[in-house]
Amino acid sequence: ALVGVQVDSEQFGSQQVSRNYHLRGRILQVPSNYNPQTRQYSGIWDGTFKPAYSNNMAWCLWDMLTHPRYGMGKRLGAADVDKWALYVIGQYCDQSVPDGFGGTEPRITCNAYLTTQRKARDVLSDFCSAMRCMPVWNGQTLTFVQDRPSDKVWTYNRSNVVMPDDGAPFRYSFSALK
């Protein structure tokens, strides 16, 4: 970015002119059905991307993982990262939550400014921990598991547990007491 400012020094006298800038950051690849201004996803996503500014943590992570210049794109390709898992995580990040002042804000945003070179694994871990998720290599792709509310998968009780010979359906183990 380049900024040019011309001011009349007589207006400020002996005071030094201070300037502040609001930077929006990088243009990222975001889902083609995503509107970053409204944080809305319309229709069914076809898996394609479009360039747009976004501070959605999931799409910042996608950019960091797939960009060949400053990210991990020379080691990981787009096919090596589970974009479908990031899509669900991105929707969760964009959900509106109360901001404490009577309004709402997105659940999770990314306004990071990376200035030092670090190990890729450490940066990946930091990004994921901010989204309450874990990166998992499933043998073919880097996918993500997020700690978020979801529907229950199965309820375990005495009626659907096979009874062992001793008649105790559940065994609990604890650490030793001192």
C-alpha positions, 0 to 999 in steps of 0.5 A: 500500500502506498499513501501520500499526504500533503498538509499545510504546516501552518495549520499545525504550528509546532505540533507533529502531524499524526496519521492513522490508517485502517487497513483491510488486509489481503484479498483472499479466495472465498467460496463463490456463494459467500458474500463477505460484507453480509457474511451470508452464504447463498445456495449450495456451494459448488466448490469454487472460489472467488477473490474478495476481502474477508476476515473470516478465520477459516478463509484466512486459514485456507489462504495461509495453507494454499498460497504458494508465495507466503503460505504452504501452497508449495507443499500443500495443494488445494486438493490436499486441504479439506475445503468442505470442512473449512466451509462448515467452520467458516459458517460457524465463524460467521454466525452473529453473537451478542457483542455485549453492547446491545449489538451483534458481531461475528463469532470469530474473526481474523485480524492478524498481521504476521511479521516474523517467520515461524514454523508452519506447524506453529502458525497452523496450530495458532490459527486452528486454536483461535477457531476452536478446531484441530488439524487432522491428517486423515491419510489423504487430506488435511481436514479439521475437527471443530469443537462446536455444538452439534446434534447427538450421534448416539445415546448409550444406555443399558438397553443398547449396550451388550452385557459382559459376563459379570453383568456390569455394562459400564466400567469406569476407571479413575486415577489412583487416589493419594 
